[in-house]
Amino acid sequence: MSEAAEKIDARIEELGDWRGETLARIRELIKKAEPDVVEEWKWRGVPVWYHDGMICTGEVYKSYVKVTFAKGASLRDPSGLFNSSLDGNTRRAIDIHENDGLDEKAFKALVRAAVEFNTR
């Protein structure tokens, strides 16, 4: 297991609440969508997922978990998952609050689209 993966595991455990569960689920969905994903730990505690470039980050705040897609503005989002950082030219994000649902199929499709975009 990589050092980054160990730090992400520790962060999930340290949170010990719905935010940790959400981050763990996001991580699991990313790995299902792209089994060859590379995990890194950056900026004093942010999990980052890569495949031929950055896919997304998983930031944890007091009242939500933010998944920011590095090139989200260039991705099709037919299910309308992006609900944050909508005004930027590059990034798009999904803010997930406690008790929010997440369309897992659409999320995995977004991850695959990000990987495909990076490999062009």
C-alpha positions in Angstrom: 0.0 0.0 0.0 1.3 3.4 -0.9 2.0 6.1 1.7 -0.8 8.2 0.1 -3.3 5.3 0.4 -2.3 4.9 4.1 -2.9 8.6 4.7 -6.3 8.5 3.0 -7.2 5.4 5.1 -6.1 7.3 8.3 -8.1 10.4 7.3 -11.3 8.4 6.7 -10.8 6.6 10.1 -10.0 9.9 11.9 -13.2 11.5 10.6 -15.3 8.7 12.0 -18.6 10.2 10.8 -20.7 10.5 7.6 -17.9 12.6 6.0 -15.5 9.7 6.4 -18.0 7.3 5.0 -18.7 9.6 2.1 -15.0 10.0 1.3 -14.6 6.2 1.5 -17.5 5.7 -0.9 -16.2 8.3 -3.3 -12.8 6.6 -3.3 -14.4 3.2 -3.9 -16.4 4.5 -6.8 -13.3 6.1 -8.4 -11.4 2.8 -8.1 -14.3 0.9 -9.6 -14.5 3.4 -12.5 -10.7 3.4 -13.1 -8.9 0.4 -11.4 -5.5 1.9 -12.5 -6.1 5.2 -10.6 -3.1 6.6 -8.7 -3.8 8.1 -5.3 -1.8 11.0 -3.9 -1.9 13.1 -0.7 -1.4 16.8 -1.3 -1.8 20.3 0.1 -1.6 19.2 3.8 -4.3 16.6 3.7 -6.3 16.4 0.4 -6.7 13.0 -1.4 -6.0 13.4 -5.1 -6.7 10.8 -7.8 -4.8 10.7 -11.0 -4.8 8.8 -14.3 -2.7 10.5 -17.1 -3.3 13.7 -15.2 -5.4 14.8 -12.3 -9.0 13.4 -12.2 -10.3 14.9 -8.9 -9.7 15.8 -5.3 -11.7 14.9 -2.2 -11.8 17.8 0.2 -13.5 17.4 3.6 -15.1 20.4 5.3 -17.2 20.7 8.5 -20.6 20.3 6.7 -19.8 18.7 3.4 -17.4 16.7 1.2 -16.3 18.4 -2.0 -15.2 16.4 -5.0 -13.5 18.7 -7.4 -12.9 17.6 -11.0 -9.7 19.3 -12.3 -11.1 19.6 -15.8 -14.8 19.4 -15.0 -15.8 22.3 -17.2 -14.7 20.2 -20.2 -16.8 17.1 -19.2 -20.3 16.2 -20.1 -22.5 16.0 -17.0 -25.8 14.8 -18.3 -27.0 13.8 -14.8 -26.2 17.3 -13.4 -23.9 16.1 -10.6 -21.9 19.3 -10.6 -23.4 21.7 -8.1 -20.4 23.8 -7.2 -17.6 25.9 -8.8 -19.9 26.3 -11.8 -18.5 29.7 -12.9 -14.9 28.7 -13.4 -13.4 28.0 -16.8 -11.7 24.7 -15.8 -12.9 23.0 -12.6 -16.3 21.8 -11.5 -17.2 20.3 -8.1 -19.8 18.2 -6.4 -20.6 19.3 -2.8 -22.1 16.4 -0.8 -23.8 17.2 2.4 -25.0 14.8 5.1 -28.0 12.7 3.9 -27.4 13.7 0.2 -27.7 10.9 -2.2 -25.2 10.4 -5.0 -26.0 8.8 -8.4 -23.2 6.3 -8.3 -23.6 5.2 -11.9 -23.4 8.9 -13.1 -20.4 9.5 -10.8 -18.5 6.6 -12.2 -19.3 7.8 -15.7 -17.9 11.2 -14.8 -14.7 9.7 -13.5 -14.4 7.7 -16.8 -15.0 10.8 -18.8 -12.2 12.6 -16.8 -9.8 9.8 -17.5 -10.8 9.8 -21.2 -10.3 13.5 -21.4 -6.8 13.1 -19.8 -5.7 10.5 -22.4 -6.6 12.6 -25.4 
